[in-house]
Amino acid sequence: MAVYTEVGEAELSAFLARYDVGRLLSYKGIAEGVENSNFLLRSEGGTFILTLYEKRVNRADLPFFVGLMEHLAGKGLSCPLPVQPREGDALGELAGRPAALFTFLEGMWSRRPTADQCGALGKALAGMHLAASDFALRRENSLSVGAWRPLLDACGVDADRVEEGLRAEIEAELSELEEAWPKDLPSGVIHADLFPDNVFFLQGELSGLIDFYFACNDILAYDLAICLCAWCFELDGAFNVTKGRALIEGYESVRPLSEAERTALPLLARGASVRFLLTRLFDWINTPADSFVTKKDPKEYLRKSRFHRQVQSLADYGVSTKA
């Protein structure tokens, strides 16, 4: 469940009085997501999403997140748009938490993405990268390669409780990634968490992107690598080359990759696998058993990490290499 802070009707009505959305009709918690408290809210003015930013989100980053969504929406990308109050900033406070009201995005996410949906995602991701190229604010990626070893250290010897020898395996992979991580590839604003539940489809078409609360500045192709990990593996752990090809070709139909980006993609996918392996491992070890948060299995990304280590070129992702 993703409601960490409960909100009473009276205080919510007082919060909504800042906006031209009419009287509150109903609201309920949204039981998806792990970072913030989210509510589906209906008022006389329509349907909205109310987000309360919890302690894991740095308040100093909120202007970046909210400003990015405003910027992308202004460029025509379909994403939730912050609702502006009559006076003051889009960021308010509710129940002791920073809070904002967003437009409601129609659609549903796909639990079993198809190749066509992977292709649509690739196009949307590249479009987002281009649309954000002139966004003025900047946020460093707090979960990039430099943060991975401290995460492993925080897991300590408990990592081997998940699988024997896991800590040593991750340490060896980290040593290679830290040494080889590219420093001169095209960079810009990335989503950094574009899993299937953050992409909506409606009547067969991609209807929008949501949840920009890991967005940051980093290597653009790293964002594509994250999507390869999140979208192109089947439930049995096998990589689906048809989906991989659709994703990469969809991306390149909007923003062609440089030869250096193509060469680096397997390494970036190794890094993406380790990043999510480590954050899942940390939560698996440190989240109390009685927590409302559903812990995600770190072994899923251990298997993906092992797959990407064997990849030699884009051909292993289903894409022909250029001469």
Phi and psi restraints in degrees (value plus and minus 20) as a CYANA .aco file:
   2 ALA   PHI    -133.9   -93.9
   2 ALA   PSI      11.6    51.6
   3 VAL   PHI    -135.0   -95.0
   3 VAL   PSI      84.0   124.0
   4 TYR   PHI    -116.6   -76.6
   4 TYR   PSI     -44.7    -4.7
   5 THR   PHI    -141.7  -101.7
   5 THR   PSI      99.0   139.0
   6 GLU   PHI    -100.4   -60.4
   6 GLU   PSI     127.4   167.4
   7 VAL   PHI    -145.4  -105.4
   7 VAL   PSI     107.9   147.9
   8 GLY   PHI    -102.5   -62.5
   8 GLY   PSI     134.2   174.2
   9 GLU   PHI     -80.3   -40.3
   9 GLU   PSI     -61.3   -21.3
  10 ALA   PHI     -84.7   -44.7
  10 ALA   PSI     -66.3   -26.3
  11 GLU   PHI     -90.3   -50.3
  11 GLU   PSI     -51.7   -11.7
  12 LEU   PHI     -88.2   -48.2
  12 LEU   PSI     -61.7   -21.7
  13 SER   PHI     -81.7   -41.7
  13 SER   PSI     -59.0   -19.0
  14 ALA   PHI     -85.5   -45.5
  14 ALA   PSI     -58.9   -18.9
  15 PHE   PHI     -83.7   -43.7
  15 PHE   PSI     -62.9   -22.9
  16 LEU   PHI     -88.9   -48.9
  16 LEU   PSI     -38.3     1.7
  17 ALA   PHI     -82.3   -42.3
  17 ALA   PSI     -37.6     2.4
  18 ARG   PHI     -92.2   -52.2
  18 ARG   PSI     -37.3     2.7
  19 TYR   PHI    -133.7   -93.7
  19 TYR   PSI     137.4   177.4
  20 ASP   PHI    -111.3   -71.3
  20 ASP   PSI      43.7    83.7
  21 VAL   PHI    -140.6  -100.6
  21 VAL   PSI     -15.8    24.2
  22 GLY   PHI      58.5    98.5
  22 GLY   PSI    -188.5  -148.5
  23 ARG   PHI     -97.6   -57.6
  23 ARG   PSI     123.6   163.6
  24 LEU   PHI     -85.9   -45.9
  24 LEU   PSI     110.8   150.8
  25 LEU   PHI    -126.4   -86.4
  25 LEU   PSI     -62.9   -22.9
  26 SER   PHI    -184.9  -144.9
  26 SER   PSI     140.3   180.3
  27 TYR   PHI    -178.9  -138.9
  27 TYR   PSI     131.9   171.9
  28 LYS   PHI    -172.6  -132.6
  28 LYS   PSI     131.2   171.2
  29 GLY   PHI     -89.5   -49.5
  29 GLY   PSI     129.0   169.0
  30 ILE   PHI    -123.3   -83.3
  30 ILE   PSI     101.1   141.1
  31 ALA   PHI    -111.5   -71.5
  31 ALA   PSI      21.0    61.0
  32 GLU   PHI    -156.2  -116.2
  32 GLU   PSI     134.2   174.2
  33 GLY   PHI      77.4   117.4
  33 GLY   PSI     139.4   179.4
  34 VAL   PHI    -149.5  -109.5
  34 VAL   PSI     -26.2    13.8
  35 GLU   PHI    -121.4   -81.4
  35 GLU   PSI     -59.7   -19.7
  36 ASN   PHI    -148.9  -108.9
  36 ASN   PSI     149.7   189.7
  37 SER   PHI    -114.7   -74.7
  37 SER   PSI     106.8   146.8
  38 ASN   PHI    -145.7  -105.7
  38 ASN   PSI     122.0   162.0
  39 PHE   PHI    -151.5  -111.5
  39 PHE   PSI     118.8   158.8
  40 LEU   PHI    -108.4   -68.4
  40 LEU   PSI     102.8   142.8
  41 LEU   PHI    -145.6  -105.6
  41 LEU   PSI     113.7   153.7
  42 ARG   PHI    -137.5   -97.5
  42 ARG   PSI     113.0   153.0
  43 SER   PHI    -152.4  -112.4
  43 SER   PSI     159.4   199.4
  44 GLU   PHI     -82.4   -42.4
  44 GLU   PSI     -41.0    -1.0
  45 GLY   PHI    -112.1   -72.1
  45 GLY   PSI     -22.6    17.4
  46 GLY   PHI     115.5   155.5
  46 GLY   PSI    -180.4  -140.4
  47 THR   PHI    -130.5   -90.5
  47 THR   PSI     116.5   156.5
  48 PHE   PHI    -160.2  -120.2
  48 PHE   PSI     146.3   186.3
  49 ILE   PHI    -131.8   -91.8
  49 ILE   PSI     107.6   147.6
  50 LEU   PHI    -125.4   -85.4
  50 LEU   PSI     106.7   146.7
  51 THR   PHI    -137.8   -97.8
  51 THR   PSI     107.3   147.3
  52 LEU   PHI    -126.1   -86.1
  52 LEU   PSI     105.3   145.3
  53 TYR   PHI    -107.3   -67.3
  53 TYR   PSI     101.0   141.0
  54 GLU   PHI    -109.1   -69.1
  54 GLU   PSI    -197.1  -157.1
  55 LYS   PHI     -86.4   -46.4
  55 LYS   PSI     -43.2    -3.2
  56 ARG   PHI     -95.0   -55.0
  56 ARG   PSI     -31.5     8.5
  57 VAL   PHI    -119.6   -79.6
  57 VAL   PSI     105.9   145.9
  58 ASN   PHI     -93.0   -53.0
  58 ASN   PSI     101.9   141.9
  59 ARG   PHI     -76.2   -36.2
  59 ARG   PSI     -53.4   -13.4
  60 ALA   PHI     -85.3   -45.3
  60 ALA   PSI     -39.7     0.3
  61 ASP   PHI    -106.0   -66.0
  61 ASP   PSI     -33.5     6.5
  62 LEU   PHI     -81.7   -41.7
  62 LEU   PSI     -60.8   -20.8
  63 PRO   PHI     -79.4   -39.4
  63 PRO   PSI     -52.9   -12.9
  64 PHE   PHI     -84.7   -44.7
  64 PHE   PSI     -69.9   -29.9
  65 PHE   PHI     -82.3   -42.3
  65 PHE   PSI     -68.9   -28.9
  66 VAL   PHI     -87.5   -47.5
  66 VAL   PSI     -62.5   -22.5
  67 GLY   PHI     -83.8   -43.8
  67 GLY   PSI     -56.1   -16.1
  68 LEU   PHI     -84.5   -44.5
  68 LEU   PSI     -64.3   -24.3
  69 MET   PHI     -82.6   -42.6
  69 MET   PSI     -60.2   -20.2
  70 GLU   PHI     -83.2   -43.2
  70 GLU   PSI     -62.1   -22.1
  71 HIS   PHI     -84.2   -44.2
  71 HIS   PSI     -67.5   -27.5
  72 LEU   PHI     -85.0   -45.0
  72 LEU   PSI     -61.5   -21.5
  73 ALA   PHI     -81.9   -41.9
  73 ALA   PSI     -58.2   -18.2
  74 GLY   PHI     -85.0   -45.0
  74 GLY   PSI     -44.2    -4.2
  75 LYS   PHI    -110.7   -70.7
  75 LYS   PSI     -17.3    22.7
  76 GLY   PHI      75.8   115.8
  76 GLY   PSI     -18.1    21.9
  77 LEU   PHI     -98.2   -58.2
  77 LEU   PSI     114.8   154.8
  78 SER   PHI    -100.5   -60.5
  78 SER   PSI      91.7   131.7
  79 CYS   PHI    -175.7  -135.7
  79 CYS   PSI     143.3   183.3
  80 PRO   PHI     -78.8   -38.8
  80 PRO   PSI     118.6   158.6
  81 LEU   PHI    -131.7   -91.7
  81 LEU   PSI     106.5   146.5
  82 PRO   PHI     -78.7   -38.7
  82 PRO   PSI     112.6   152.6
  83 VAL   PHI    -103.2   -63.2
  83 VAL   PSI     108.2   148.2
  84 GLN   PHI    -106.0   -66.0
  84 GLN   PSI     111.6   151.6
  85 PRO   PHI     -94.2   -54.2
  85 PRO   PSI     149.3   189.3
  86 ARG   PHI     -82.4   -42.4
  86 ARG   PSI     -56.1   -16.1
  87 GLU   PHI    -158.2  -118.2
  87 GLU   PSI     127.3   167.3
  88 GLY   PHI      69.1   109.1
  88 GLY   PSI    -188.8  -148.8
  89 ASP   PHI    -107.2   -67.2
  89 ASP   PSI     136.8   176.8
  90 ALA   PHI     -83.9   -43.9
  90 ALA   PSI     -44.5    -4.5
  91 LEU   PHI    -109.3   -69.3
  91 LEU   PSI      99.4   139.4
  92 GLY   PHI    -136.2   -96.2
  92 GLY   PSI    -178.3  -138.3
  93 GLU   PHI    -159.0  -119.0
  93 GLU   PSI     117.7   157.7
  94 LEU   PHI    -167.8  -127.8
  94 LEU   PSI     111.0   151.0
  95 ALA   PHI      33.7    73.7
  95 ALA   PSI      16.0    56.0
  96 GLY   PHI      56.9    96.9
  96 GLY   PSI      -8.4    31.6
  97 ARG   PHI    -145.1  -105.1
  97 ARG   PSI     127.4   167.4
  98 PRO   PHI     -79.1   -39.1
  98 PRO   PSI     121.3   161.3
  99 ALA   PHI    -166.2  -126.2
  99 ALA   PSI     132.2   172.2
 100 ALA   PHI    -168.1  -128.1
 100 ALA   PSI     132.7   172.7
 101 LEU   PHI    -127.6   -87.6
 101 LEU   PSI     114.6   154.6
 102 PHE   PHI    -147.3  -107.3
 102 PHE   PSI     132.3   172.3
 103 THR   PHI     -83.3   -43.3
 103 THR   PSI     132.6   172.6
 104 PHE   PHI    -108.9   -68.9
 104 PHE   PSI     110.0   150.0
 105 LEU   PHI    -120.5   -80.5
 105 LEU   PSI     100.7   140.7
 106 GLU   PHI     -92.5   -52.5
 106 GLU   PSI     124.2   164.2
 107 GLY   PHI     113.0   153.0
 107 GLY   PSI     156.0   196.0
 108 MET   PHI    -158.0  -118.0
 108 MET   PSI     132.8   172.8
 109 TRP   PHI    -108.9   -68.9
 109 TRP   PSI     137.1   177.1
 110 SER   PHI    -118.1   -78.1
 110 SER   PSI     102.3   142.3
 111 ARG   PHI     -99.4   -59.4
 111 ARG   PSI     -40.7    -0.7
 112 ARG   PHI    -150.6  -110.6
 112 ARG   PSI      60.1   100.1
 113 PRO   PHI     -77.9   -37.9
 113 PRO   PSI     121.5   161.5
 114 THR   PHI    -113.2   -73.2
 114 THR   PSI     149.5   189.5
 115 ALA   PHI     -82.1   -42.1
 115 ALA   PSI     -59.6   -19.6
 116 ASP   PHI     -82.6   -42.6
 116 ASP   PSI     -59.1   -19.1
 117 GLN   PHI     -87.6   -47.6
 117 GLN   PSI     -55.3   -15.3
 118 CYS   PHI     -84.5   -44.5
 118 CYS   PSI     -59.5   -19.5
 119 GLY   PHI     -83.9   -43.9
 119 GLY   PSI     -62.0   -22.0
 120 ALA   PHI     -84.5   -44.5
 120 ALA   PSI     -58.6   -18.6
 121 LEU   PHI     -81.3   -41.3
 121 LEU   PSI     -65.3   -25.3
 122 GLY   PHI     -76.3   -36.3
 122 GLY   PSI     -64.3   -24.3
 123 LYS   PHI     -83.7   -43.7
 123 LYS   PSI     -63.2   -23.2
 124 ALA   PHI     -86.1   -46.1
 124 ALA   PSI     -58.8   -18.8
 125 LEU   PHI     -84.3   -44.3
 125 LEU   PSI     -66.5   -26.5
 126 ALA   PHI     -82.7   -42.7
 126 ALA   PSI     -59.9   -19.9
 127 GLY   PHI     -81.8   -41.8
 127 GLY   PSI     -58.3   -18.3
 128 MET   PHI     -84.9   -44.9
 128 MET   PSI     -62.6   -22.6
 129 HIS   PHI     -79.8   -39.8
 129 HIS   PSI     -63.0   -23.0
 130 LEU   PHI     -88.6   -48.6
 130 LEU   PSI     -61.9   -21.9
 131 ALA   PHI     -84.9   -44.9
 131 ALA   PSI     -51.1   -11.1
 132 ALA   PHI    -109.5   -69.5
 132 ALA   PSI     -18.9    21.1
 133 SER   PHI     -83.3   -43.3
 133 SER   PSI     -43.7    -3.7
 134 ASP   PHI    -132.9   -92.9
 134 ASP   PSI       1.2    41.2
 135 PHE   PHI     -91.3   -51.3
 135 PHE   PSI     109.3   149.3
 136 ALA   PHI     -97.1   -57.1
 136 ALA   PSI     -51.8   -11.8
 137 LEU   PHI    -100.5   -60.5
 137 LEU   PSI     140.5   180.5
 138 ARG   PHI    -156.7  -116.7
 138 ARG   PSI     121.3   161.3
 139 ARG   PHI    -161.3  -121.3
 139 ARG   PSI     102.7   142.7
 140 GLU   PHI     -90.0   -50.0
 140 GLU   PSI     131.6   171.6
 141 ASN   PHI     -99.2   -59.2
 141 ASN   PSI      87.4   127.4
 142 SER   PHI     -95.0   -55.0
 142 SER   PSI     -26.3    13.7
 143 LEU   PHI    -141.5  -101.5
 143 LEU   PSI      12.2    52.2
 144 SER   PHI    -105.6   -65.6
 144 SER   PSI    -192.1  -152.1
 145 VAL   PHI     -74.0   -34.0
 145 VAL   PSI     -54.0   -14.0
 146 GLY   PHI     -88.5   -48.5
 146 GLY   PSI     -37.4     2.6
 147 ALA   PHI    -114.3   -74.3
 147 ALA   PSI     -28.1    11.9
 148 TRP   PHI     -94.2   -54.2
 148 TRP   PSI     -61.9   -21.9
 149 ARG   PHI     -85.6   -45.6
 149 ARG   PSI     -63.2   -23.2
 150 PRO   PHI     -78.5   -38.5
 150 PRO   PSI     -54.1   -14.1
 151 LEU   PHI     -84.2   -44.2
 151 LEU   PSI     -62.9   -22.9
 152 LEU   PHI     -84.0   -44.0
 152 LEU   PSI     -62.0   -22.0
 153 ASP   PHI     -81.0   -41.0
 153 ASP   PSI     -56.4   -16.4
 154 ALA   PHI     -88.8   -48.8
 154 ALA   PSI     -42.6    -2.6
 155 CYS   PHI    -100.2   -60.2
 155 CYS   PSI     -47.1    -7.1
 156 GLY   PHI      38.5    78.5
 156 GLY   PSI    -169.4  -129.4
 157 VAL   PHI     -91.2   -51.2
 157 VAL   PSI     -33.2     6.8
 158 ASP   PHI     -84.9   -44.9
 158 ASP   PSI     -38.5     1.5
 159 ALA   PHI     -78.0   -38.0
 159 ALA   PSI     -56.2   -16.2
 160 ASP   PHI     -94.5   -54.5
 160 ASP   PSI     -29.3    10.7
 161 ARG   PHI     -93.9   -53.9
 161 ARG   PSI     -44.8    -4.8
 162 VAL   PHI     -96.4   -56.4
 162 VAL   PSI     -63.9   -23.9
 163 GLU   PHI    -176.8  -136.8
 163 GLU   PSI     113.8   153.8
 164 GLU   PHI     -80.1   -40.1
 164 GLU   PSI     109.9   149.9
 165 GLY   PHI      63.7   103.7
 165 GLY   PSI     -15.7    24.3
 166 LEU   PHI     -84.2   -44.2
 166 LEU   PSI     -63.6   -23.6
 167 ARG   PHI     -79.5   -39.5
 167 ARG   PSI     -65.8   -25.8
 168 ALA   PHI     -84.0   -44.0
 168 ALA   PSI     -58.2   -18.2
 169 GLU   PHI     -84.0   -44.0
 169 GLU   PSI     -64.1   -24.1
 170 ILE   PHI     -87.5   -47.5
 170 ILE   PSI     -60.1   -20.1
 171 GLU   PHI     -79.1   -39.1
 171 GLU   PSI     -63.4   -23.4
 172 ALA   PHI     -83.6   -43.6
 172 ALA   PSI     -62.1   -22.1
 173 GLU   PHI     -86.6   -46.6
 173 GLU   PSI     -60.5   -20.5
 174 LEU   PHI     -81.1   -41.1
 174 LEU   PSI     -60.3   -20.3
 175 SER   PHI     -80.1   -40.1
 175 SER   PSI     -61.9   -21.9
 176 GLU   PHI     -88.6   -48.6
 176 GLU   PSI     -62.7   -22.7
 177 LEU   PHI     -86.2   -46.2
 177 LEU   PSI     -63.4   -23.4
 178 GLU   PHI     -82.2   -42.2
 178 GLU   PSI     -56.2   -16.2
 179 GLU   PHI     -93.4   -53.4
 179 GLU   PSI     -58.7   -18.7
 180 ALA   PHI    -120.7   -80.7
 180 ALA   PSI     -25.0    15.0
 181 TRP   PHI     -78.9   -38.9
 181 TRP   PSI     107.3   147.3
 182 PRO   PHI     -89.0   -49.0
 182 PRO   PSI     126.0   166.0
 183 LYS   PHI    -139.1   -99.1
 183 LYS   PSI     -24.3    15.7
 184 ASP   PHI    -147.5  -107.5
 184 ASP   PSI       1.0    41.0
 185 LEU   PHI    -103.8   -63.8
 185 LEU   PSI     136.6   176.6
 186 PRO   PHI     -74.4   -34.4
 186 PRO   PSI     112.6   152.6
 187 SER   PHI    -145.9  -105.9
 187 SER   PSI     144.6   184.6
 188 GLY   PHI     154.1   194.1
 188 GLY   PSI    -180.0  -140.0
 189 VAL   PHI     -97.6   -57.6
 189 VAL   PSI     108.8   148.8
 190 ILE   PHI    -140.3  -100.3
 190 ILE   PSI     137.7   177.7
 191 HIS   PHI     -95.0   -55.0
 191 HIS   PSI     -65.4   -25.4
 192 ALA   PHI      53.9    93.9
 192 ALA   PSI     -17.6    22.4
 193 ASP   PHI    -175.3  -135.3
 193 ASP   PSI      19.4    59.4
 194 LEU   PHI    -106.5   -66.5
 194 LEU   PSI      45.7    85.7
 195 PHE   PHI     -97.8   -57.8
 195 PHE   PSI     144.9   184.9
 196 PRO   PHI     -74.0   -34.0
 196 PRO   PSI     -53.0   -13.0
 197 ASP   PHI     -95.5   -55.5
 197 ASP   PSI     -20.9    19.1
 198 ASN   PHI    -127.8   -87.8
 198 ASN   PSI      -7.1    32.9
 199 VAL   PHI    -150.4  -110.4
 199 VAL   PSI     103.6   143.6
 200 PHE   PHI    -123.8   -83.8
 200 PHE   PSI     124.7   164.7
 201 PHE   PHI    -145.1  -105.1
 201 PHE   PSI     126.3   166.3
 202 LEU   PHI    -162.2  -122.2
 202 LEU   PSI     101.7   141.7
 203 GLN   PHI      32.6    72.6
 203 GLN   PSI      23.1    63.1
 204 GLY   PHI      63.9   103.9
 204 GLY   PSI     -23.7    16.3
 205 GLU   PHI    -136.3   -96.3
 205 GLU   PSI     127.7   167.7
 206 LEU   PHI     -87.3   -47.3
 206 LEU   PSI     103.1   143.1
 207 SER   PHI    -124.1   -84.1
 207 SER   PSI     -31.5     8.5
 208 GLY   PHI     141.7   181.7
 208 GLY   PSI     149.2   189.2
 209 LEU   PHI    -135.1   -95.1
 209 LEU   PSI     124.1   164.1
 210 ILE   PHI    -152.1  -112.1
 210 ILE   PSI     156.7   196.7
 211 ASP   PHI      39.1    79.1
 211 ASP   PSI      55.8    95.8
 212 PHE   PHI    -116.1   -76.1
 212 PHE   PSI       5.0    45.0
 213 TYR   PHI    -108.0   -68.0
 213 TYR   PSI     -12.4    27.6
 214 PHE   PHI    -134.3   -94.3
 214 PHE   PSI     -18.2    21.8
 215 ALA   PHI     -77.0   -37.0
 215 ALA   PSI     126.2   166.2
 216 CYS   PHI    -188.7  -148.7
 216 CYS   PSI    -198.7  -158.7
 217 ASN   PHI    -118.3   -78.3
 217 ASN   PSI     106.0   146.0
 218 ASP   PHI    -185.7  -145.7
 218 ASP   PSI    -191.9  -151.9
 219 ILE   PHI     -85.7   -45.7
 219 ILE   PSI     107.0   147.0
 220 LEU   PHI     -81.0   -41.0
 220 LEU   PSI     -63.1   -23.1
 221 ALA   PHI     -87.2   -47.2
 221 ALA   PSI     -40.2    -0.2
 222 TYR   PHI     -84.5   -44.5
 222 TYR   PSI     -55.5   -15.5
 223 ASP   PHI     -82.2   -42.2
 223 ASP   PSI     -60.8   -20.8
 224 LEU   PHI     -85.4   -45.4
 224 LEU   PSI     -58.6   -18.6
 225 ALA   PHI     -83.3   -43.3
 225 ALA   PSI     -59.1   -19.1
 226 ILE   PHI     -80.1   -40.1
 226 ILE   PSI     -62.4   -22.4
 227 CYS   PHI     -86.9   -46.9
 227 CYS   PSI     -56.2   -16.2
 228 LEU   PHI     -77.4   -37.4
 228 LEU   PSI     -61.3   -21.3
 229 CYS   PHI     -90.2   -50.2
 229 CYS   PSI     -59.8   -19.8
 230 ALA   PHI    -103.7   -63.7
 230 ALA   PSI     -45.4    -5.4
 231 TRP   PHI    -132.6   -92.6
 231 TRP   PSI     -39.9     0.1
 232 CYS   PHI    -131.9   -91.9
 232 CYS   PSI      -7.9    32.1
 233 PHE   PHI    -127.9   -87.9
 233 PHE   PSI     122.5   162.5
 234 GLU   PHI    -106.2   -66.2
 234 GLU   PSI     151.0   191.0
 235 LEU   PHI     -81.4   -41.4
 235 LEU   PSI     -46.5    -6.5
 236 ASP   PHI    -105.3   -65.3
 236 ASP   PSI     -16.7    23.3
 237 GLY   PHI      73.1   113.1
 237 GLY   PSI     -25.2    14.8
 238 ALA   PHI     -97.2   -57.2
 238 ALA   PSI     120.7   160.7
 239 PHE   PHI     -99.3   -59.3
 239 PHE   PSI     112.4   152.4
 240 ASN   PHI    -117.0   -77.0
 240 ASN   PSI      85.4   125.4
 241 VAL   PHI     -87.4   -47.4
 241 VAL   PSI     -47.6    -7.6
 242 THR   PHI     -85.0   -45.0
 242 THR   PSI     -62.5   -22.5
 243 LYS   PHI     -89.0   -49.0
 243 LYS   PSI     -59.9   -19.9
 244 GLY   PHI     -81.4   -41.4
 244 GLY   PSI     -64.3   -24.3
 245 ARG   PHI     -83.0   -43.0
 245 ARG   PSI     -64.5   -24.5
 246 ALA   PHI     -82.1   -42.1
 246 ALA   PSI     -61.6   -21.6
 247 LEU   PHI     -83.4   -43.4
 247 LEU   PSI     -70.5   -30.5
 248 ILE   PHI     -88.4   -48.4
 248 ILE   PSI     -63.4   -23.4
 249 GLU   PHI     -86.8   -46.8
 249 GLU   PSI     -55.8   -15.8
 250 GLY   PHI     -81.4   -41.4
 250 GLY   PSI     -63.9   -23.9
 251 TYR   PHI     -81.6   -41.6
 251 TYR   PSI     -67.7   -27.7
 252 GLU   PHI     -90.2   -50.2
 252 GLU   PSI     -38.1     1.9
 253 SER   PHI     -89.5   -49.5
 253 SER   PSI     -37.4     2.6
 254 VAL   PHI    -129.5   -89.5
 254 VAL   PSI     -63.5   -23.5
 255 ARG   PHI    -156.3  -116.3
 255 ARG   PSI      76.4   116.4
 256 PRO   PHI     -80.6   -40.6
 256 PRO   PSI     119.4   159.4
 257 LEU   PHI     -98.8   -58.8
 257 LEU   PSI     125.5   165.5
 258 SER   PHI     -93.3   -53.3
 258 SER   PSI     144.2   184.2
 259 GLU   PHI     -81.5   -41.5
 259 GLU   PSI     -55.5   -15.5
 260 ALA   PHI     -85.9   -45.9
 260 ALA   PSI     -58.4   -18.4
 261 GLU   PHI     -86.5   -46.5
 261 GLU   PSI     -61.4   -21.4
 262 ARG   PHI     -82.6   -42.6
 262 ARG   PSI     -63.0   -23.0
 263 THR   PHI     -84.1   -44.1
 263 THR   PSI     -56.5   -16.5
 264 ALA   PHI    -102.4   -62.4
 264 ALA   PSI     -33.8     6.2
 265 LEU   PHI     -77.4   -37.4
 265 LEU   PSI     -63.4   -23.4
 266 PRO   PHI     -80.3   -40.3
 266 PRO   PSI     -59.5   -19.5
 267 LEU   PHI     -84.7   -44.7
 267 LEU   PSI     -62.3   -22.3
 268 LEU   PHI     -83.6   -43.6
 268 LEU   PSI     -56.0   -16.0
 269 ALA   PHI     -89.0   -49.0
 269 ALA   PSI     -55.2   -15.2
 270 ARG   PHI     -80.6   -40.6
 270 ARG   PSI     -64.3   -24.3
 271 GLY   PHI     -83.6   -43.6
 271 GLY   PSI     -62.5   -22.5
 272 ALA   PHI     -81.4   -41.4
 272 ALA   PSI     -60.6   -20.6
 273 SER   PHI     -82.7   -42.7
 273 SER   PSI     -63.8   -23.8
 274 VAL   PHI     -87.3   -47.3
 274 VAL   PSI     -58.1   -18.1
 275 ARG   PHI     -78.5   -38.5
 275 ARG   PSI     -67.8   -27.8
 276 PHE   PHI     -98.1   -58.1
 276 PHE   PSI     -48.9    -8.9
 277 LEU   PHI     -79.8   -39.8
 277 LEU   PSI     -65.1   -25.1
 278 LEU   PHI     -92.0   -52.0
 278 LEU   PSI     -60.8   -20.8
 279 THR   PHI     -89.0   -49.0
 279 THR   PSI     -56.1   -16.1
 280 ARG   PHI     -88.0   -48.0
 280 ARG   PSI     -60.7   -20.7
 281 LEU   PHI     -82.6   -42.6
 281 LEU   PSI     -64.2   -24.2
 282 PHE   PHI     -79.8   -39.8
 282 PHE   PSI     -66.7   -26.7
 283 ASP   PHI     -87.0   -47.0
 283 ASP   PSI     -57.0   -17.0
 284 TRP   PHI     -80.5   -40.5
 284 TRP   PSI     -59.7   -19.7
 285 ILE   PHI    -100.7   -60.7
 285 ILE   PSI     -57.0   -17.0
 286 ASN   PHI    -124.3   -84.3
 286 ASN   PSI     -30.5     9.5
 287 THR   PHI    -101.1   -61.1
 287 THR   PSI     105.0   145.0
 288 PRO   PHI     -79.4   -39.4
 288 PRO   PSI     129.0   169.0
 289 ALA   PHI     -82.3   -42.3
 289 ALA   PSI     -48.7    -8.7
 290 ASP   PHI    -113.8   -73.8
 290 ASP   PSI      -6.0    34.0
 291 SER   PHI     -90.3   -50.3
 291 SER   PSI     132.6   172.6
 292 PHE   PHI     -94.4   -54.4
 292 PHE   PSI     -36.7     3.3
 293 VAL   PHI    -100.7   -60.7
 293 VAL   PSI     111.1   151.1
 294 THR   PHI    -100.8   -60.8
 294 THR   PSI      98.3   138.3
 295 LYS   PHI     -93.8   -53.8
 295 LYS   PSI     119.7   159.7
 296 LYS   PHI    -120.4   -80.4
 296 LYS   PSI     120.3   160.3
 297 ASP   PHI     -86.6   -46.6
 297 ASP   PSI      96.5   136.5
 298 PRO   PHI     -88.6   -48.6
 298 PRO   PSI     -41.6    -1.6
 299 LYS   PHI     -85.0   -45.0
 299 LYS   PSI     -45.1    -5.1
 300 GLU   PHI     -77.4   -37.4
 300 GLU   PSI     -64.0   -24.0
 301 TYR   PHI    -103.9   -63.9
 301 TYR   PSI     -36.8     3.2
 302 LEU   PHI     -86.0   -46.0
 302 LEU   PSI     -63.7   -23.7
 303 ARG   PHI     -83.7   -43.7
 303 ARG   PSI     -59.9   -19.9
 304 LYS   PHI     -87.4   -47.4
 304 LYS   PSI     -58.8   -18.8
 305 SER   PHI     -79.0   -39.0
 305 SER   PSI     -64.6   -24.6
 306 ARG   PHI     -84.3   -44.3
 306 ARG   PSI     -57.1   -17.1
 307 PHE   PHI     -83.3   -43.3
 307 PHE   PSI     -70.1   -30.1
 308 HIS   PHI     -84.9   -44.9
 308 HIS   PSI     -45.8    -5.8
 309 ARG   PHI     -85.9   -45.9
 309 ARG   PSI     -43.7    -3.7
 310 GLN   PHI    -109.5   -69.5
 310 GLN   PSI     -29.3    10.7
 311 VAL   PHI     -94.7   -54.7
 311 VAL   PSI     113.4   153.4
 312 GLN   PHI    -122.0   -82.0
 312 GLN   PSI     -51.8   -11.8
 313 SER   PHI    -182.0  -142.0
 313 SER   PSI     159.4   199.4
 314 LEU   PHI     -82.2   -42.2
 314 LEU   PSI     -39.0     1.0
 315 ALA   PHI     -79.5   -39.5
 315 ALA   PSI     -52.8   -12.8
 316 ASP   PHI     -93.5   -53.5
 316 ASP   PSI     -33.6     6.4
 317 TYR   PHI    -118.9   -78.9
 317 TYR   PSI     -14.0    26.0
 318 GLY   PHI      73.4   113.4
 318 GLY   PSI     -13.0    27.0
 319 VAL   PHI    -132.1   -92.1
 319 VAL   PSI     111.8   151.8
 320 SER   PHI     -88.3   -48.3
 320 SER   PSI     120.5   160.5
 321 THR   PHI    -101.8   -61.8
 321 THR   PSI     127.9   167.9
 322 LYS   PHI     -98.9   -58.9
 322 LYS   PSI     128.5   168.5
